[in-house]
Amino acid sequence: MCAMARPRKPLLSTERIVATARELVDAEGLTAVSTRRLAAELGVSGPSLYNHFRTKDEILEAVAESVIEQVDLSMFEDGRDWRTALHDYALSYRGALRDHPHIVPVLAGGPGRRPAALRLADVVYGAMVAAGWPPAQATSIGALMRYFIMGSALGSFAGGFVRDESAYDPADYPHLGQAHLLPERQRKVDERAFEVGLTALLDGLAVRFERVRGEGG
């Protein structure tokens, strides 16, 4: 009797678990992830997952890390001025969260021990200090950008309206006559709002930067 050949690749890997969990989160939300569901999706027994992750929370942390790894940080290292770098970084960060919105509540808890998230914080802070921002204000800028970007990903203004014109009676809401059209234009409306807010934020920082330079830090 011939022995069955062993598979060339392991049936299970950390990367495969994370990718499958991320797909579940994207499709169905955080509650879709359980060790039982993941094992079924991967075609393995539940206990085999514990060779890679001890808990569901560890899996979700790994998914969060994989999303932050998608954020481009090259703009802080290729000579772009601090304002342009922050602008381009914000677009990349928001893009990653827009593509994986259900993981945002996990990310909102802070970087913790996630290497990609800590590198992100380190690079932004370092770039601001190198550009001439005082350390305390560089910290504030990093936090401010995170609040703004993360907040924009927690929900959609346009998506919060319904497609029913009768829901917005002119007698009660005289200025919402077109509100029922917002959901079908959700992405355009939200992206435009993000760009308006980002530009205003950076304009304010530019004014503050000139003041800081005038005061000598």
DASUL-V103784 format. One record per residue. N is the residue number from 1. RES is the residue in one small letter. SS is DSSP state (H for helix, E for strand, - for the rest). OMEGA is omega in degrees with one decimal (none if undefined). D_CENTER is the distance of its C-alpha to the mean C-alpha in Angstrom with 2 decimals. Layout:
n	res	ss	omega	d_center
N	RES	SS	OMEGA	D_CENTER
N	RES	SS	OMEGA	D_CENTER
This chain:
n	res	ss	omega	d_center
1	m	-	-178.1	53.77
2	c	-	177.2	50.92
3	a	-	179.2	47.96
4	m	-	-179.8	44.61
5	a	-	177.7	42.61
6	r	-	179.1	39.49
7	p	-	-179.2	36.25
8	r	-	-179.5	35.20
9	k	-	177.0	31.57
10	p	-	179.6	30.60
11	l	-	-175.1	29.86
12	l	-	175.9	26.83
13	s	-	177.7	24.36
14	t	H	-178.1	21.26
15	e	H	-178.6	19.39
16	r	H	177.7	20.83
17	i	H	-178.0	19.99
18	v	H	-179.3	16.29
19	a	H	-179.9	16.23
20	t	H	178.1	18.23
21	a	H	179.3	16.23
22	r	H	177.8	12.99
23	e	H	177.8	15.24
24	l	H	179.0	16.55
25	v	H	-179.8	13.35
26	d	H	-174.1	12.36
27	a	H	-169.6	15.97
28	e	H	180.0	17.02
29	g	-	-174.6	14.51
30	l	H	-176.2	14.57
31	t	H	-180.0	18.32
32	a	H	-175.6	19.11
33	v	-	171.1	18.62
34	s	-	179.8	21.88
35	t	H	179.3	23.94
36	r	H	-179.4	26.55
37	r	H	179.9	24.37
38	l	H	179.6	22.74
39	a	H	179.4	26.24
40	a	H	179.8	27.53
41	e	H	-177.4	24.90
42	l	H	-179.5	25.63
43	g	-	-179.8	29.34
44	v	-	175.2	30.00
45	s	-	-178.2	31.34
46	g	H	-177.6	29.14
47	p	H	-178.3	30.54
48	s	H	178.0	29.60
49	l	H	-175.7	25.92
50	y	H	172.0	27.00
51	n	H	-177.3	28.01
52	h	-	-179.0	24.34
53	f	-	-178.1	22.60
54	r	-	-175.2	24.49
55	t	-	173.3	22.43
56	k	H	-179.7	19.89
57	d	H	177.7	17.70
58	e	H	178.0	17.88
59	i	H	180.0	16.78
60	l	H	175.7	13.65
61	e	H	179.0	12.96
62	a	H	175.7	13.57
63	v	H	178.1	11.24
64	a	H	178.1	8.34
65	e	H	-178.4	9.95
66	s	H	177.9	10.30
67	v	H	179.1	6.74
68	i	H	177.3	6.49
69	e	-	-179.9	9.89
70	q	-	-178.7	9.01
71	v	-	179.7	8.18
72	d	-	177.5	11.70
73	l	-	-174.9	13.61
74	s	H	-177.7	17.00
75	m	H	177.9	17.43
76	f	H	-173.8	18.22
77	e	-	-175.5	20.85
78	d	-	173.1	22.66
79	g	-	177.5	24.47
80	r	-	177.8	22.48
81	d	-	-170.9	23.28
82	w	H	-178.2	20.91
83	r	H	178.9	20.23
84	t	H	179.4	19.57
85	a	H	178.9	17.35
86	l	H	178.7	15.17
87	h	H	-176.6	15.17
88	d	H	176.0	14.27
89	y	H	-179.6	11.55
90	a	H	178.7	9.96
91	l	H	179.4	10.42
92	s	H	-179.7	9.01
93	y	H	-179.6	5.71
94	r	H	178.7	5.74
95	g	H	178.8	7.28
96	a	H	-179.7	5.09
97	l	H	177.9	3.05
98	r	H	-179.7	6.78
99	d	H	-177.9	8.15
100	h	-	-171.3	6.98
101	p	H	-175.1	7.05
102	h	H	179.8	9.37
103	i	H	-176.3	7.60
104	v	H	179.0	5.85
105	p	H	176.7	9.43
106	v	H	179.8	9.71
107	l	H	-176.9	7.03
108	a	-	179.0	8.73
109	g	-	179.3	11.83
110	g	-	-175.5	11.43
111	p	-	179.9	11.66
112	g	-	179.2	14.95
113	r	-	-178.1	16.45
114	r	-	-176.6	13.62
115	p	H	-177.7	14.96
116	a	H	179.5	11.99
117	a	H	178.4	10.35
118	l	H	176.4	13.93
119	r	H	178.8	14.59
120	l	H	179.8	11.81
121	a	H	-178.9	13.44
122	d	H	-177.5	16.79
123	v	H	-179.6	16.52
124	v	H	179.2	15.43
125	y	H	-178.9	18.13
126	g	H	-179.7	20.65
127	a	H	-179.6	20.28
128	m	H	177.5	20.86
129	v	H	179.5	23.86
130	a	H	-179.8	25.21
131	a	H	178.2	25.05
132	g	-	176.5	27.24
133	w	-	173.8	25.18
134	p	-	-176.5	26.75
135	p	H	-178.4	24.83
136	a	H	-179.7	24.37
137	q	H	175.3	22.99
138	a	H	175.9	20.71
139	t	H	-179.9	19.23
140	s	H	-180.0	18.97
141	i	H	177.1	17.26
142	g	H	178.7	14.51
143	a	H	-179.7	14.12
144	l	H	179.7	14.54
145	m	H	179.7	11.85
146	r	H	178.9	9.31
147	y	H	-175.9	11.03
148	f	H	-177.3	11.11
149	i	H	-178.7	7.62
150	m	H	-180.0	6.38
151	g	H	-179.3	9.70
152	s	H	-177.1	9.53
153	a	H	-176.7	6.99
154	l	-	179.0	9.28
155	g	-	-179.6	12.05
156	s	-	175.4	14.02
157	f	-	-177.2	17.14
158	a	H	-178.7	18.94
159	g	H	-179.5	18.16
160	g	H	177.2	19.75
161	f	-	179.5	23.13
162	v	-	-176.1	25.52
163	r	-	-177.4	27.41
164	d	-	-177.0	30.73
165	e	H	-177.6	32.65
166	s	H	-179.4	34.96
167	a	H	-174.9	32.24
168	y	-	-178.9	32.50
169	d	-	179.9	36.19
170	p	-	179.3	37.20
171	a	-	179.8	39.50
172	d	-	-175.4	36.60
173	y	-	-173.7	33.84
174	p	-	-177.1	35.73
175	h	-	-177.1	32.72
176	l	-	-178.0	30.57
177	g	-	-179.9	32.78
178	q	-	-175.1	30.07
179	a	H	-179.3	27.26
180	h	H	179.1	27.78
181	l	H	-175.3	26.71
182	l	-	-177.4	23.20
183	p	H	-178.9	21.61
184	e	H	177.7	22.84
185	r	H	-170.1	21.46
186	q	H	-175.0	18.09
187	r	H	-179.4	15.92
188	k	H	-179.2	18.37
189	v	H	-177.7	18.68
190	d	H	-179.9	15.03
191	e	H	178.2	14.49
192	r	H	178.8	17.77
193	a	H	179.0	17.02
194	f	H	-179.1	13.86
195	e	H	177.5	16.13
196	v	H	-179.9	18.94
197	g	H	-180.0	17.11
198	l	H	179.1	15.70
199	t	H	179.3	19.24
200	a	H	178.9	20.84
201	l	H	-178.5	18.75
202	l	H	175.0	19.65
203	d	H	178.9	23.20
204	g	H	177.5	23.56
205	l	H	179.3	22.42
206	a	H	177.5	24.87
207	v	H	-179.8	27.65
208	r	H	-179.3	26.86
209	f	H	177.8	26.87
210	e	H	178.9	30.31
211	r	H	179.4	31.53
212	v	H	179.7	30.37
213	r	H	179.0	32.12
214	g	H	179.6	35.19
215	e	H	-179.8	35.35
216	g	-	178.1	35.00
217	g	-	none	31.78
